[in-house]
Amino acid sequence: MKHLTKIFFLLVLLASANYAQTVYVSDTVTEDNEPINAKNHWEIEAWGKTLHVILDTEEQPIKGNIVYLFIDKFIDGEYSAFDSKSVNIQQGARRVKYDYNFTEVGKYKLYYINISQEKLASVVITVTEKSKKKDRTVKRSNYYDNVKLIFCEKVLVGGTPIGIKKRASLSENNGQIFIKLTNFSPLKTGVILVDFWRKEHRSFEYDEYIESKKYKVSPDWADTYFKYRFLKAGEYKIVIYNQAEVLISTGYINVLD
């Protein structure tokens, strides 16, 4: 009996490894369609809100060249068919994104199905009406005195950073890291502006300007994160501003070969 039990758990583990697939819902994505600030509760305006519904199979190729997104809505104590979409994909794709416009409040179950009618993954989200409170952009930098900047390998759904780093490496994850910004209060800005600087020729100043990035955020978020890929080794300074160009935070990281 114990032998059969071990075999059963082994099969469960193997099945889990083969079907480690997740659906995320976010309003911002990276260039590779990785979700940013994915969550399960969303507020929408009266005219609705378009959200990215992302299927991530975590390196498991998807069968065929099409998948189906089903949207069920919780009505009268059960989920009922609400809408469905077909999504064309490239052969062997591992990540799928569909932009869906939510116009009604309620509780929804979203799931993808492949051409073999196999359910790949699902997620439940709640959509509510956005409050009428007006957000104002912060005009003074001391509002952000408690902001923390964290460098890590990945950020889970819900915002938990994994693999916090004090330095990065070009040989790990292709030089990519996640940068997470946390505050005790809402960030009160619609975008964050990020400047990247590097010490050139081992100077004392961060005098080599690399580039600037702009990321869309919601003013009521107290934290956010984004992914960045370093192309050269060296000592870097990352400076983050709000949309009024008020300093939010400055971080430093050493990037090795």
Secondary structure, 3 states (H helix, E strand, C coil): CHHHHHHHHHHHHHHHHHCCCEEEEECEECCCCCEECCCCEEEEECCEEEEEEEEECCCCCCCCCEEEEEEEEEECCEEEEEEEEEEECCCCCCEEEEEEEECCCEEEEEEEECCCCCEEEEEEEEEEECCCCCCCCCCCHHHHCCCEEEEEEEECCCCCEEEEECEEECCCHHHEEEEEEECCCCCCCCEEEEEEEECCCCCCCCCEEEEEEEEECCCCCCEEEEEEECCCCEEEEEEEEECCCCEEEEEEEEEEC
